[in-house]
Amino acid sequence: MEKVSGSLPPREKLQQQGASALSDAELLAIFLRTGASGVPVLMLAQRMLNEFGSLYNIMTAGQADFSHIKGVGEAKLAQLHAIAELGKRFFSTQLLSENVLENPQATYHYLQSVLAHQEREIFMALFLDNRHRVLLAQTMFSGSINSVEVHPREIIREALKINAASLILAHNHPSGFAEPSQADRFITDKIKDACILLNIRLLDHIVIGRGEFVSFAERGWL
């Protein structure tokens, strides 16, 4: 039997207790607005969470993934994709206005929103000024489902072109597991060596999985 939390309707609960008091199902129900025939909206929201496992998986799913869930058609799917894009733009705006070392969570959220749903490996670089503010967030290389060819000289060339003082590398693992490979560590060392020669600081390399990440800096690998 599906459980639906809360005694107050989601909108009333939000008004009385604030958005942070709502469960994932209650938040999702507010955006869905209506349920299906014989299925209240909160029950529909909980059913979707049970099926997909997380809000993130729901927001990045395609139409075919919802084909067996009654009540989720093109209109609701468009709403979900719009919410996901709104979140991505929010994190992008936040990242561009923050000192990334003072607010590392903004960096992680932004990279998750951009990379976690990609079906191929994408290698990005965040180029920073001398106050650790983002000058440019750039996709540098695109690869296959399990690898991406990275050229350190292209990253360094871009850093010099915009006079970046430091940078953060990032790439995704479409498998969903963020644990870095030996190849990840090898290319990071090569880029670090190139940065040292030109007095550019490599602050981190962040590997993004589905709902998880690994920071080279936190591991003590830089």
N, C-alpha and C positions, 0 to 999 in steps of 0.2 A: 504494500500500500504506500502511495506517495504521501509524504508529510509536507505540510505547508506551515511555516513558522509564523508566529505573530497573531495577535487577536485584533489589532486595529488594521483597517485597510492601509495599504502602503502610503498613499498620499497624506492621510491623516497622521500617520505615524511620523512621516517626514516633517510635517508642519509642527507637530508637538515636540518631537525629540531630536530633530535634525537628521540630515542625510546619513551621517556616520552611524546612526543607530539601526539603519536598515540592513537586512541580510542581502546577499547577492540576489536571491530570488525576488525579494521585494523591490530592489532597485531595477531589476530587469522588467518586472511587471509594470512599473511606472512608464518605462519607455515603450513597452508593447501596447499598453493602453487597453486593449481588449483581448479576450480569450477566443476560444472557438466554440462551436455549438456544443453545449453541455459541459464545457471545460472552462471554469473561471480563469481569469488572466493569471492569478497567482499560482494556480495549479499548473497552467501551461508553462510558466516561467520555471517552476521547480522541475517539471518533466524535461525541459530543455537542458537544465543543469545536470540532471541525472544522466541524460543521454551523452552530453558532450564533456562533462567533467569539470568545466570551468567557464567563467565568463569569457576568458581569452579565446578559448576554442570556439565558443559560440560566435564571437565577433568576427572571427576570421574564416568561418565556414562558408561554403558556397551553397547555391540553391539546391543542388543535388543532395547535399548532406541533410537537408531538411525535408526531403520528399516524403519521408515516412512519418513526419510529425504533423498531425492535423492542426490547422490553424496558423501555420507559418507559410505565407505566400510571398509574392514579390514585394508587396508593400512593406510587410514587417521586416523582410530581409534588407530592403533599402534603408529602413530606419536603423537597423543594427550596424550596417556598414557606415552609415553617416555618423553614428555615435563613435565607432572605432576611429574614423578619420578625424573627428573632433578631438578625441583624446590624443592622437598623434600630433596634431597641430598645437595643442596645449603644451605638450612636453617639449616640442620643438621651440616654441616661444619662450618657455621657461629656461631651456638650456642656453639660448642665446643671450639671456639677461643675467646669467649667474656666473659666479666664479666656480668652476667645476670642481675644484679641490675643496671648496667650502660646502658644496652641496652635491656630493657624488651620487646621491639617489636620483637627482634630476638627470644625470648622465645615463644611469642604468635604465631608468624608465623610458627615456627617449630611444635608446638603442634597442630595448625590448620592443617598443612600438614599431620601429622601422624594420628590424631584422628577424624577429622570432617567427613570423609567419612565412618567411621566404622558403620556397621549395628548392632553391639552389644556394650554394655558398656565395655570400656577398662579403667583400672586404672593404671596410670603410676607414676613413681617418678623420679625426676631429683636429683641426689646426687651431692653435691657441696663441693669443698674444702674451706679452710678458706679465700680464695680470691674470692669466689663466681664464680669460674669456674667449669664447668660441668666435674665431674669425670665419671659419667655414667648416661645414660638415659635408663630406664628400664621399660618394661611392667611388672607389678606386678600381676595383676589379670584380668581375662576375665569373662564376665557375659552374661546376656541375653539382650533382646532388651530394657528392662527398669530397670535393676538392676545389681549390681555386688557385690559379697561378698568380703569384704576387711578385712584382718587380720593385725592389726597394728604391731604385733610382727615380721611378715615377713619383713616389711619395715624397722623396727629398726635393725633387724639382718643384713640386707644387708648394712645399713648405717654403722654399726660397723665393718663389714667385710672389707669395703674399706676405713675406717677411714674418713667418710664424716663429715664435720662440720655443714652442713645445708642441707635442702632439699626443693624442690618444688613438690607439689602433682598436679596431673592433671587427669581428666577423661572427657569422652564425654557423651553427651545426644543424642542418635540416633534420638530422636524426632525433633532435630534441635533447640530446645529452651534451652538456656544456664542457665536459672534461677535455682540456687541451691535448692534442696529439704531439708526438715528437716533432712532426713537421711544423706544427704551430710554434713550438718552442724554437726550432731552428731558424725559421724565417724572422721571428721576433728578434733573435740575437743578431741576425744580419742587419736588420733595420736599425737596431740600437747602435751597432758599430758605425753605421753610416751617419747616424745622427750625431754621435760623439765627435766625428771628424769635422762637422760643420757647426758645432756648438748649439745643437738643437736638443732639447730634453725629450726623451721618450718617457711619458708619465705612466702609461699603462697600456695593456692590451687586454681587452675584455672579450671573452668568448660567450656568445649568447645561445642558450638552448630554449626550450619551451618552459617558461616559468622559472628558469634558473640561469645563472651566469657564473663565470669564473673570472676573477681579476688576477692578472699576473702580478700586479703590485702587491695585492693582499697576500699572495703566495710567497712573496719575497724573491721573485724571479727576475726583477729588474734592478 
